[in-house]
Amino acid sequence: MLNTKTFKTLFASSALLWSAAQAHVVVTTDTGAFESQAGKYQIYRMMVPNEAVMPAATTRVRLQVPEGMDIWWVKPVPRWTYTLEKDAAGRTTALVWQGMLKRNEFELFYFFAVNPKEKDSILHWKAQQTFIDGTVWPWDGSSDLRPDSMTLLK
């Protein structure tokens, strides 16, 4: 028989895998996992594909940093620039990359962070993908067609 904690973990893991299968902007650990340890130093990667169904080339990707996470470093990507959006206290609240991603291409963006300390919590990665024609597709969980990527903290 499953106890409540085991059930919650299984449910959350299933939801994470489902969201990753549906999301077009996907954040995982550098090893491709959808879970990490609370309070741990972690390398994350964000995969951004530009599939044939996309309206045009991707020119900008903005990733909102989950509350309680500290971003330390960002790995530069050739032909892309990045900026860090910060709040009044100097905390990084979003990572923004600008460049060019044509149809049927994808890019991986890496960053190094410290996870929040709350165990058994879920990080929600809300992203915006902007295309050369000005169209913005939110990957923020605002609809079933636009799920956000998630990471389970254990």
HELIX and SHEET records of a PDB file:
HELIX    1   1 THR A    4  GLN A   22  1                                  19    
SHEET    1   A 4 VAL A  26  THR A  29  0                                        
SHEET    2   A 4 TYR A  41  ASN A  50 -1                                        
SHEET    3   A 4 GLU A 105  VAL A 114 -1                                        
SHEET    4   A 4 ASP A  70  VAL A  74 -1                                        
SHEET    1   B 6 GLU A  35  SER A  36  0                                        
SHEET    2   B 6 SER A 149  LEU A 153  1                                        
SHEET    3   B 6 SER A 121  PHE A 131 -1                                        
SHEET    4   B 6 THR A  58  GLN A  64 -1                                        
SHEET    5   B 6 THR A  92  LEU A 101 -1                                        
SHEET    6   B 6 THR A  81  LYS A  86 -1                                        
SHEET    1   C 4 GLU A  35  SER A  36  0                                        
SHEET    2   C 4 SER A 149  LEU A 153  1                                        
SHEET    3   C 4 SER A 121  PHE A 131 -1                                        
SHEET    4   C 4 VAL A 136  TRP A 139 -1                                        
END                                                                             
